[in-house]
Amino acid sequence: MKLTCGAIVSLVLGASMSLVASCAANQAGSPAKQKSARADAAIAWTQYQDPLEHAFTLDVPRGWTVKGGMYRLGYSDARPMVDMHSPDGKISIRLGDLSVPVYTVPSQFHSREGEVYDLGAQGQLIVARYHTGPEFAALYSQARFNSVCSNPQPDASAPEFTPPNYLPDDAGVKQSSTGQITYRCESNGEPRVAFAYVKTSNYGALWAVPDVVSYIAAPDDVSSARDILRHCAQSFHISPEWLQFKARMDAEGLEYQRQRQAGRMRQLQQQQQEFEARMQAMKNQANAFEQHMSQERSQFNAMDDVINGVTPTTDPLTGETRKVWTGTQSNYWVNGLGQVVNSNSNPAPNQNWRHLQVTPE
């Protein structure tokens, strides 16, 4: 795909911002706001400001542990994410997700799913076919809850929960789809309910996941988790000054991409040096996030593995790590020739097959 369509790249890389932008646009008299009054009556709220770029504010429950902000990975790639944890550890809520990138569909130039389509300092795309909301919700939930939710069982009987309405899609959207999934699982031996809701938007050559919300809570706290999530989302407010900053970054990114595509790299040297100095501070934002939440470091890889249909394994005999195609059975086996079979039981006990251990990233 030629990147003379730099404006489209900027548009879609900015699509992750629709969660933040749309929350500020919900009207005070909406039914969702009326429902959230239950949470307002029982919870003391305080305002949280994005500490990284001062991009947004939102209400959060007083006394909860709150981390996150606007993480910038390139000129046009800014991703909001806020994690909230109750003092008793029974509710964890997330708005947005740093680990979800923007995708580009396979083409003759980039045909392998999972391949990184490098846009340099403007951002990076991941090659993957478009997934509808229900498809992506199922895939995302595997990566989101893998480290905190054991023995997950989809709960088809769970009532649907629709987060607050968001702003209409940006111009150029050809297809949008929402999906949600609810799990029953265990966390540290305690029963939990895990929920994920996503919206995917297809722009043609590119697609994004602008809306991502999720929670994991004790069964008795599910209603409270939903009310709190609803209130937090509705209270999102974007700083006008940050929108101006975003516009400048997008404009610089488009100019950078034009010169990059034209091969005028020498003209970019000074610009790149200046940008890299600013980007170093931005990268420190993500590094600081990882230091505080080490489990998120693996979620980038886990998300890619799930989308690409691969499972990381370790050969207990050789210690070799390898990624195998994800199958429908629970176990993976390898023989002396390096052939891998997905089977619940040893495919041929007399032919020297050994069990591969499924390992986290």
C-alpha positions in Angstrom: 0.0 0.0 0.0 1.4 3.4 -1.0 1.4 5.9 1.8 0.5 8.9 -0.3 -2.7 8.5 1.7 -1.0 10.0 4.7 -4.1 11.7 5.8 -5.9 8.3 6.1 -3.0 6.9 8.1 -3.3 9.9 10.5 -7.0 9.5 10.7 -6.9 5.8 11.6 -4.0 6.0 13.9 -6.0 8.6 15.7 -9.1 6.4 15.8 -8.1 5.1 19.2 -8.9 8.5 20.5 -12.7 8.1 19.8 -13.2 6.5 23.2 -11.9 9.6 24.9 -13.5 12.1 22.6 -16.9 10.4 22.6 -17.2 10.1 26.3 -17.1 13.9 26.6 -20.0 14.2 24.1 -22.6 12.2 26.0 -25.5 14.3 27.1 -26.4 14.7 30.8 -30.0 13.4 30.3 -29.1 10.1 28.7 -30.6 6.9 30.2 -27.1 5.6 30.9 -26.4 8.7 33.0 -29.6 8.2 35.0 -28.6 4.6 35.7 -25.1 5.7 36.9 -26.8 7.7 39.7 -26.8 4.5 41.7 -23.0 4.5 41.7 -22.9 8.2 42.4 -24.9 7.8 45.5 -22.6 5.2 47.1 -19.2 6.3 45.9 -17.1 9.4 46.5 -15.5 10.5 43.3 -12.3 12.4 42.6 -10.9 13.8 39.3 -8.0 12.0 37.6 -5.9 13.9 35.1 -3.7 12.2 32.5 -0.2 12.7 33.9 1.6 12.1 30.6 0.2 14.6 28.1 -2.5 16.2 30.1 -4.9 15.0 27.4 -7.9 14.2 29.4 -9.6 14.1 32.8 -12.2 11.7 34.2 -13.9 10.9 37.5 -12.5 7.9 39.4 -13.6 6.4 42.7 -11.8 8.0 45.6 -9.4 5.6 47.4 -8.9 3.4 44.3 -5.5 2.7 42.7 -5.5 4.5 39.3 -2.8 4.3 36.7 -2.7 5.3 33.0 -2.8 8.2 30.6 -2.2 9.0 27.0 0.7 6.9 25.7 2.3 8.2 22.5 4.1 5.7 20.3 4.6 8.0 17.3 3.5 11.3 15.8 0.0 10.0 15.0 -0.2 7.1 17.4 -1.6 8.2 20.8 -3.4 5.5 22.8 -5.4 6.2 26.0 -5.5 3.7 28.8 -6.7 3.9 32.4 -6.6 1.1 34.9 -8.6 1.3 38.2 -8.4 -1.2 41.1 -10.7 -1.2 44.2 -9.0 -1.2 47.6 -10.2 -4.7 48.4 -9.0 -6.1 45.0 -12.4 -7.3 44.0 -13.0 -4.9 41.0 -10.6 -4.0 38.2 -11.7 -1.7 35.4 -9.9 -0.7 32.3 -10.8 2.0 29.7 -8.8 1.8 26.5 -5.8 -0.5 26.0 -2.2 0.4 25.2 -1.6 -3.0 23.7 -4.1 -2.7 20.9 -2.5 -1.3 17.7 -4.0 -0.2 14.4 -4.1 -2.9 11.7 -3.6 -3.0 8.0 -5.2 -5.7 5.9 -2.9 -8.1 4.0 -1.8 -6.9 0.6 0.7 -8.0 -2.1 3.3 -5.9 -0.4 2.5 -7.1 3.1 0.8 -10.5 2.9 1.9 -12.2 6.2 -0.5 -11.7 9.1 1.4 -10.5 12.2 4.0 -8.6 10.2 4.8 -5.1 11.3 4.2 -2.4 8.8 6.7 0.2 9.9 5.7 3.9 9.3 8.9 5.1 11.1 8.3 7.8 13.6 4.7 8.2 12.7 3.7 4.8 14.1 3.5 1.1 13.3 0.7 -1.0 11.9 0.1 -4.7 12.3 -0.9 -6.8 9.3 -4.1 -8.7 10.0 -7.4 -9.3 8.3 -10.4 -7.3 9.6 -12.1 -8.8 12.6 -15.7 -7.9 13.5 -16.6 -6.8 17.0 -17.7 -10.3 18.3 -14.6 -11.9 16.7 -12.2 -9.3 18.2 -13.9 -9.4 21.6 -13.3 -13.1 21.9 -9.6 -12.7 20.8 -9.0 -9.7 23.0 -10.4 -11.3 26.1 -7.9 -14.1 25.8 -5.0 -11.7 25.9 -6.6 -9.3 28.4 -7.5 -11.9 31.1 -4.8 -14.6 30.4 -2.7 -13.6 33.4 -5.5 -12.9 35.9 -8.3 -15.4 35.0 -7.8 -19.1 35.2 -10.2 -21.8 34.0 -12.3 -19.3 32.0 -15.7 -20.4 30.9 -17.8 -18.2 28.6 -21.1 -17.2 30.3 -23.7 -17.1 27.6 -26.4 -16.4 30.1 -24.9 -13.1 31.3 -27.1 -10.1 30.5 -25.7 -7.7 27.9 -24.1 -4.5 29.0 -23.7 -1.7 26.5 -21.2 1.0 27.6 -22.2 4.6 26.9 -22.7 5.6 23.3 -19.7 7.0 21.6 -19.3 9.7 18.9 -20.1 8.6 15.3 -17.3 7.1 13.4 -14.8 9.3 11.6 -15.2 9.9 8.0 -14.1 7.1 5.8 -15.4 4.2 7.9 -16.8 1.5 5.7 -17.9 -0.9 8.4 -18.3 -0.8 12.2 -19.1 -3.7 14.5 -19.4 -4.1 18.3 -19.0 -7.2 20.3 -18.8 -8.3 24.0 -18.0 -11.4 25.9 -18.4 -12.4 29.6 -16.4 -15.1 31.3 -16.8 -17.0 34.6 -13.3 -17.8 36.0 -11.1 -17.9 39.0 -8.5 -15.4 40.2 -6.2 -16.5 43.1 -8.8 -19.2 43.9 -11.7 -16.8 44.1 -14.6 -16.7 41.6 -14.6 -13.8 39.2 -16.6 -12.5 36.3 -14.6 -11.0 33.4 -16.1 -8.8 30.7 -14.8 -7.2 27.5 -16.5 -4.9 25.0 -15.0 -3.7 21.8 -15.9 -1.8 18.7 -13.9 -2.3 15.5 -14.0 0.1 12.5 -13.0 -0.9 9.0 -11.6 1.9 6.8 -10.7 -0.3 3.9 -7.0 -0.8 3.8 -6.8 -0.1 7.5 -8.8 -1.0 10.5 -8.8 0.0 14.2 -10.4 -0.8 17.5 -11.4 2.7 18.7 -13.5 1.5 21.7 -12.2 -1.0 24.3 -13.6 -1.3 27.8 -13.3 -4.3 30.3 -13.5 -5.3 33.9 -13.0 -8.3 36.2 -15.0 -8.4 39.4 -16.3 -10.7 42.1 -19.8 -12.0 41.1 -21.5 -9.8 43.8 -19.7 -6.7 42.6 -20.6 -7.0 38.9 -23.4 -4.5 39.1 -21.2 -2.0 40.9 -18.4 -2.5 38.3 -20.7 -1.7 35.5 -22.1 1.4 37.1 -18.6 2.7 37.9 -17.4 1.9 34.4 -20.3 3.8 33.0 -19.8 6.9 35.2 -16.0 7.0 34.5 -16.6 6.8 30.7 -19.2 9.5 30.7 -17.0 11.8 32.7 -14.1 11.7 30.2 -13.2 15.2 29.1 -10.5 16.1 26.5 -8.4 19.1 27.0 -8.9 21.7 24.1 -5.2 22.5 24.4 -4.3 18.8 23.9 -6.5 18.7 20.8 -4.4 21.6 19.4 -1.2 19.7 20.3 -2.6 16.6 18.6 -3.3 18.5 15.4 0.3 19.8 15.4 1.6 16.3 15.9 -0.6 14.9 13.1 0.6 17.7 10.8 4.2 17.0 11.6 3.7 13.3 11.1 2.1 13.8 7.7 5.0 16.0 6.6 7.5 13.5 8.0 5.7 10.6 6.1 5.6 12.6 2.8 9.4 13.2 2.9 10.0 9.7 4.1 8.1 8.2 1.2 9.8 10.6 -1.3 13.2 9.3 0.0 14.3 12.8 1.2 15.8 11.4 4.3 18.6 13.9 4.5 16.0 16.7 4.8 14.6 14.8 7.7 17.7 14.5 9.8 17.3 17.7 11.8 13.6 17.1 12.1 14.1 13.6 13.3 16.7 14.6 15.9 14.3 17.2 17.3 11.5 14.7 17.3 13.5 11.9 18.8 14.4 14.2 21.7 10.7 14.7 22.4 9.9 11.0 21.7 12.5 9.9 24.3 10.3 11.5 27.0 7.3 9.9 25.5 8.9 6.5 25.5 9.7 7.0 29.1 6.0 7.2 29.7 5.4 3.7 28.4 8.5 2.5 30.3 7.2 3.9 33.5 3.8 2.2 32.9 5.6 -1.1 32.4 7.6 -0.7 35.6 4.4 -0.3 37.6 2.4 -3.0 35.7 4.9 -5.7 34.6 2.2 -8.0 33.4 1.2 -5.6 30.7 4.7 -6.1 29.1 3.6 -9.5 27.8 0.2 -8.4 26.6 1.5 -6.8 23.4 3.0 -10.2 22.4 -0.1 -12.1 23.7 -2.4 -9.9 21.7 -0.4 -10.4 18.5 -0.3 -14.2 19.1 -4.1 -14.4 19.6 -4.8 -12.3 16.5 -2.3 -14.3 14.4 -3.5 -17.7 15.7 -0.3 -18.9 17.3 0.5 -20.3 20.7 4.0 -19.9 22.4 5.4 -23.3 23.7 8.6 -24.6 25.2 10.1 -28.0 24.5 10.9 -29.5 28.0 13.6 -31.7 26.5 15.7 -29.0 24.7 14.4 -25.8 26.3 13.7 -24.5 22.8 10.8 -22.0 22.6 8.6 -22.0 19.5 5.3 -20.7 18.4 2.9 -23.2 16.9 -0.4 -22.7 15.1 -3.2 -22.6 17.7 -5.5 -25.6 17.4 -8.8 -26.7 18.8 -7.3 -29.3 21.3 -5.6 -28.5 24.6 -2.1 -30.0 24.1 0.7 -29.8 21.6 3.2 -32.6 20.7 6.5 -32.6 18.8 8.5 -35.5 17.4 12.2 -35.9 16.6 11.6 -34.4 13.1 10.2 -31.2 14.6 6.7 -32.0 13.5 4.0 -30.6 15.8 0.5 -32.1 16.3 -2.3 -30.5 18.3 -4.0 -33.3 20.3 -5.5 -33.9 23.7 -3.4 -37.1 24.1 -0.1 -38.4 22.7 -0.8 -39.0 19.0 1.5 -42.1 18.9 3.0 -43.2 22.2 5.4 -45.6 20.4 6.8 -43.0 18.1 8.7 -40.7 20.4 6.3 -37.8 20.6 6.8 -35.4 23.5 4.5 -32.9 25.1 5.2 -29.2 24.5 4.5 -26.9 27.4 2.3 -23.8 26.6 4.2 -20.8 28.0 3.4 -17.2 28.5 5.4 -14.6 26.6 
